[in-house]
Amino acid sequence: MDKKEIKKRRMWTYFIDATEELIKSEGLQQVTIRKVADKAGYNSATIYNYFGELSHLLFFASLKFLKPYIDMVTLEMKKTDDPIEKYLIAWEIFSEYSFKIPDIFHSVFLMDLGEHPENLLVHYYELYPSDLLAVPEELQPALMERSIDNRGRFAINAIVRAGLLDEVQAEELNELTNLIWQGMFTNVLNNRNHYSAEKAHERTMKYIREIVETRIAVKQ
């Protein structure tokens, strides 16, 4: 790695770390380029030499808040070989954490990041490779997917391989479960209902479990 690349990575971490600290102290919605620049000890123009827009900074910093979620899903997925249970575990933990920290999950999975957002994930894990150390190799490809649809497809593939659903049925189930979560998540994020984080998670998983059980029962 040449000196130019080393400097670039160092500057990236300065600004990402400053953004993370601001999220902790003020909340994600209060973060601005000027505040990040002040926190890191640089001017705003310097940030734009490394990040195309504020959403990219928020994305990188938000990923640092996902480590407890990643650790938990990694731990729980090891406890069973049943593909249906694994799929439901993946949803259970994703849903629980998404409603606990909705601004973070919105920033990582739903916010408009412009073209090729998947490249940002690659850059993040190049900067923070230790975040993947405890993650089994077979789960790492899913973490490189920002798309909820693609992450769902990865999780549901084991059900297809077990012969419990064909590919068309799996795609339909993936779409339905994603819509259930996105519908509830959007309502919570935009204050369209009065559910607590726990209640929103409970209702979401009730519907997801029902649709999974129904679809697989029909297939069998």
C-alpha positions as a Python dict, from the first residue, in 0.01 Angstrom:
ca = {
    (1, 'M'): (0, 0, 0),
    (2, 'D'): (154, 334, -105),
    (3, 'K'): (167, 650, 106),
    (4, 'K'): (-123, 810, -81),
    (5, 'E'): (-350, 516, -5),
    (6, 'I'): (-238, 505, 358),
    (7, 'K'): (-320, 875, 396),
    (8, 'K'): (-659, 826, 231),
    (9, 'R'): (-753, 546, 469),
    (10, 'R'): (-632, 745, 768),
    (11, 'M'): (-842, 1044, 667),
    (12, 'W'): (-1145, 820, 611),
    (13, 'T'): (-1117, 680, 963),
    (14, 'Y'): (-1080, 1032, 1111),
    (15, 'F'): (-1409, 1141, 958),
    (16, 'I'): (-1593, 813, 1020),
    (17, 'D'): (-1489, 811, 1385),
    (18, 'A'): (-1595, 1175, 1424),
    (19, 'T'): (-1934, 1094, 1273),
    (20, 'E'): (-1974, 796, 1504),
    (21, 'E'): (-1906, 1016, 1807),
    (22, 'L'): (-2161, 1273, 1690),
    (23, 'I'): (-2425, 1004, 1641),
    (24, 'K'): (-2363, 884, 1996),
    (25, 'S'): (-2378, 1231, 2148),
    (26, 'E'): (-2640, 1409, 1935),
    (27, 'G'): (-2825, 1149, 1730),
    (28, 'L'): (-2797, 1065, 1362),
    (29, 'Q'): (-3050, 1326, 1251),
    (30, 'Q'): (-2837, 1605, 1400),
    (31, 'V'): (-2515, 1518, 1215),
    (32, 'T'): (-2396, 1770, 954),
    (33, 'I'): (-2083, 1797, 743),
    (34, 'R'): (-1979, 2108, 935),
    (35, 'K'): (-2011, 1930, 1271),
    (36, 'V'): (-1809, 1633, 1145),
    (37, 'A'): (-1540, 1864, 1011),
    (38, 'D'): (-1520, 2054, 1339),
    (39, 'K'): (-1506, 1731, 1538),
    (40, 'A'): (-1227, 1589, 1322),
    (41, 'G'): (-1032, 1918, 1314),
    (42, 'Y'): (-1063, 1984, 939),
    (43, 'N'): (-1274, 2208, 718),
    (44, 'S'): (-1586, 2094, 537),
    (45, 'A'): (-1424, 2110, 194),
    (46, 'T'): (-1168, 1848, 299),
    (47, 'I'): (-1443, 1596, 372),
    (48, 'Y'): (-1567, 1618, 14),
    (49, 'N'): (-1224, 1508, -105),
    (50, 'Y'): (-1296, 1171, 53),
    (51, 'F'): (-1675, 1134, 67),
    (52, 'G'): (-1920, 1222, -206),
    (53, 'E'): (-2196, 1327, 31),
    (54, 'L'): (-2310, 1322, 393),
    (55, 'S'): (-2511, 1001, 340),
    (56, 'H'): (-2189, 811, 273),
    (57, 'L'): (-2039, 927, 601),
    (58, 'L'): (-2357, 836, 786),
    (59, 'F'): (-2356, 495, 619),
    (60, 'F'): (-1999, 414, 724),
    (61, 'A'): (-2045, 540, 1079),
    (62, 'S'): (-2378, 357, 1115),
    (63, 'L'): (-2216, 29, 1019),
    (64, 'K'): (-2003, 55, 1333),
    (65, 'F'): (-2321, 42, 1541),
    (66, 'L'): (-2420, -291, 1381),
    (67, 'K'): (-2149, -498, 1549),
    (68, 'P'): (-2378, -617, 1836),
    (69, 'Y'): (-2634, -727, 1575),
    (70, 'I'): (-2369, -909, 1370),
    (71, 'D'): (-2226, -1077, 1679),
    (72, 'M'): (-2570, -1193, 1788),
    (73, 'V'): (-2682, -1329, 1452),
    (74, 'T'): (-2346, -1507, 1414),
    (75, 'L'): (-2386, -1668, 1757),
    (76, 'E'): (-2750, -1772, 1716),
    (77, 'M'): (-2714, -1910, 1363),
    (78, 'K'): (-2456, -2159, 1491),
    (79, 'K'): (-2712, -2319, 1724),
    (80, 'T'): (-2915, -2502, 1462),
    (81, 'D'): (-2879, -2674, 1126),
    (82, 'D'): (-3250, -2655, 1046),
    (83, 'P'): (-3286, -2421, 744),
    (84, 'I'): (-3628, -2290, 849),
    (85, 'E'): (-3507, -2213, 1200),
    (86, 'K'): (-3199, -2041, 1058),
    (87, 'Y'): (-3418, -1827, 833),
    (88, 'L'): (-3643, -1728, 1121),
    (89, 'I'): (-3345, -1659, 1347),
    (90, 'A'): (-3200, -1430, 1082),
    (91, 'W'): (-3528, -1239, 1070),
    (92, 'E'): (-3576, -1244, 1447),
    (93, 'I'): (-3245, -1074, 1519),
    (94, 'F'): (-3261, -836, 1223),
    (95, 'S'): (-3610, -725, 1323),
    (96, 'E'): (-3523, -685, 1692),
    (97, 'Y'): (-3221, -465, 1630),
    (98, 'S'): (-3383, -266, 1349),
    (99, 'F'): (-3659, -142, 1578),
    (100, 'K'): (-3415, -71, 1861),
    (101, 'I'): (-3202, 159, 1644),
    (102, 'P'): (-3422, 249, 1344),
    (103, 'D'): (-3218, 551, 1231),
    (104, 'I'): (-2908, 334, 1207),
    (105, 'F'): (-3083, 58, 1011),
    (106, 'H'): (-3241, 312, 778),
    (107, 'S'): (-2901, 467, 711),
    (108, 'V'): (-2742, 131, 637),
    (109, 'F'): (-3016, -50, 446),
    (110, 'L'): (-3266, 199, 304),
    (111, 'M'): (-3114, 545, 262),
    (112, 'D'): (-3038, 656, -93),
    (113, 'L'): (-2661, 635, -136),
    (114, 'G'): (-2643, 702, -508),
    (115, 'E'): (-2484, 462, -755),
    (116, 'H'): (-2309, 137, -657),
    (117, 'P'): (-2373, 143, -281),
    (118, 'E'): (-2240, -213, -259),
    (119, 'N'): (-1890, -71, -317),
    (120, 'L'): (-1922, 123, 7),
    (121, 'L'): (-1961, -200, 204),
    (122, 'V'): (-1643, -338, 49),
    (123, 'H'): (-1459, -19, 143),
    (124, 'Y'): (-1589, -37, 498),
    (125, 'Y'): (-1464, -390, 560),
    (126, 'E'): (-1131, -299, 404),
    (127, 'L'): (-1103, -23, 665),
    (128, 'Y'): (-1236, -235, 953),
    (129, 'P'): (-1151, -600, 869),
    (130, 'S'): (-1163, -696, 1238),
    (131, 'D'): (-1543, -665, 1221),
    (132, 'L'): (-1546, -989, 1019),
    (133, 'L'): (-1307, -1192, 1234),
    (134, 'A'): (-1578, -1370, 1435),
    (135, 'V'): (-1812, -1418, 1138),
    (136, 'P'): (-1810, -1766, 976),
    (137, 'E'): (-1695, -1764, 617),
    (138, 'E'): (-2033, -1888, 492),
    (139, 'L'): (-2210, -1585, 644),
    (140, 'Q'): (-1967, -1322, 517),
    (141, 'P'): (-2119, -1291, 166),
    (142, 'A'): (-2452, -1185, 321),
    (143, 'L'): (-2279, -906, 512),
    (144, 'M'): (-2144, -771, 185),
    (145, 'E'): (-2502, -724, 62),
    (146, 'R'): (-2676, -398, 141),
    (147, 'S'): (-2992, -498, -45),
    (148, 'I'): (-3255, -644, 187),
    (149, 'D'): (-3381, -856, -103),
    (150, 'N'): (-3037, -1005, -169),
    (151, 'R'): (-2970, -1067, 199),
    (152, 'G'): (-3306, -1244, 219),
    (153, 'R'): (-3223, -1459, -83),
    (154, 'F'): (-2899, -1564, 80),
    (155, 'A'): (-3083, -1664, 397),
    (156, 'I'): (-3356, -1855, 216),
    (157, 'N'): (-3124, -2054, -13),
    (158, 'A'): (-3082, -2326, 250),
    (159, 'I'): (-3458, -2385, 246),
    (160, 'V'): (-3444, -2429, -132),
    (161, 'R'): (-3147, -2665, -110),
    (162, 'A'): (-3339, -2874, 144),
    (163, 'G'): (-3621, -2912, -108),
    (164, 'L'): (-3876, -2735, 111),
    (165, 'L'): (-3944, -2465, -148),
    (166, 'D'): (-3863, -2428, -516),
    (167, 'E'): (-3692, -2113, -642),
    (168, 'V'): (-4014, -1938, -746),
    (169, 'Q'): (-4178, -2007, -410),
    (170, 'A'): (-3865, -1894, -228),
    (171, 'E'): (-3857, -1568, -421),
    (172, 'E'): (-4222, -1504, -335),
    (173, 'L'): (-4160, -1579, 33),
    (174, 'N'): (-3857, -1353, 35),
    (175, 'E'): (-4058, -1069, -115),
    (176, 'L'): (-4347, -1115, 129),
    (177, 'T'): (-4130, -1122, 440),
    (178, 'N'): (-3936, -817, 322),
    (179, 'L'): (-4261, -629, 263),
    (180, 'I'): (-4385, -716, 611),
    (181, 'W'): (-4071, -579, 772),
    (182, 'Q'): (-4044, -273, 547),
    (183, 'G'): (-4409, -183, 603),
    (184, 'M'): (-4380, -197, 980),
    (185, 'F'): (-4037, -34, 981),
    (186, 'T'): (-4153, 258, 764),
    (187, 'N'): (-4453, 314, 990),
    (188, 'V'): (-4233, 321, 1299),
    (189, 'L'): (-3968, 542, 1139),
    (190, 'N'): (-4227, 794, 1024),
    (191, 'N'): (-4432, 783, 1346),
    (192, 'R'): (-4736, 641, 1171),
    (193, 'N'): (-4822, 415, 1462),
    (194, 'H'): (-4765, 417, 1835),
    (195, 'Y'): (-4589, 83, 1872),
    (196, 'S'): (-4289, 58, 2100),
    (197, 'A'): (-3977, -105, 1958),
    (198, 'E'): (-4069, -427, 2136),
    (199, 'K'): (-4427, -425, 2007),
    (200, 'A'): (-4323, -348, 1650),
    (201, 'H'): (-4073, -635, 1660),
    (202, 'E'): (-4331, -869, 1813),
    (203, 'R'): (-4593, -791, 1547),
    (204, 'T'): (-4343, -812, 1263),
    (205, 'M'): (-4222, -1156, 1368),
    (206, 'K'): (-4579, -1278, 1424),
    (207, 'Y'): (-4661, -1200, 1060),
    (208, 'I'): (-4330, -1333, 927),
    (209, 'R'): (-4366, -1662, 1115),
    (210, 'E'): (-4723, -1703, 995),
    (211, 'I'): (-4633, -1647, 631),
    (212, 'V'): (-4329, -1878, 650),
    (213, 'E'): (-4530, -2156, 815),
    (214, 'T'): (-4816, -2117, 567),
    (215, 'R'): (-4596, -2116, 259),
    (216, 'I'): (-4390, -2417, 363),
    (217, 'A'): (-4698, -2608, 478),
    (218, 'V'): (-4858, -2551, 136),
    (219, 'K'): (-4544, -2680, -37),
    (220, 'Q'): (-4535, -2994, 179),
}
